[in-house]
Amino acid sequence: MTAPPPSASPAILGGVGRAGAAHRPEWGRLPLGPYVFPRPAYDEALAAPVPLTEDPLAPLLGEGQP
């Protein structure tokens, strides 16, 4: 097995550096989060979920068809 090229991204290599930060020599250490953002639509959707009368994936899975 050969080593990845020096310019390979940590994401391509399947990991991040220590303490949750990606590292590329030309950029230094880059923080990856945590990120906080307002999410009122998500909170409202969880507060009042819409009940489904049937499985929306059933037609795609071929369920209920002879």
Secondary structure in CASP SS format (residue, H / E / C, confidence):
PFRMAT SS
TARGET T0000
AUTHOR 0000-0000-0000
METHOD secondary structure of the structure
MODEL  1
M C 1.00
T C 1.00
A C 1.00
P C 1.00
P C 1.00
P C 1.00
S C 1.00
A C 1.00
S C 1.00
P H 1.00
A H 1.00
I H 1.00
L H 1.00
G C 1.00
G C 1.00
V C 1.00
G C 1.00
R H 1.00
A H 1.00
G H 1.00
A E 1.00
A E 1.00
H E 1.00
R E 1.00
P C 1.00
E C 1.00
W C 1.00
G E 1.00
R E 1.00
L E 1.00
P E 1.00
L C 1.00
G C 1.00
P C 1.00
Y C 1.00
V C 1.00
F C 1.00
P C 1.00
R C 1.00
P H 1.00
A H 1.00
Y H 1.00
D H 1.00
E H 1.00
A H 1.00
L H 1.00
A H 1.00
A C 1.00
P C 1.00
V C 1.00
P C 1.00
L C 1.00
T C 1.00
E C 1.00
D C 1.00
P C 1.00
L C 1.00
A H 1.00
P H 1.00
L H 1.00
L H 1.00
G C 1.00
E C 1.00
G C 1.00
Q C 1.00
P C 1.00
END
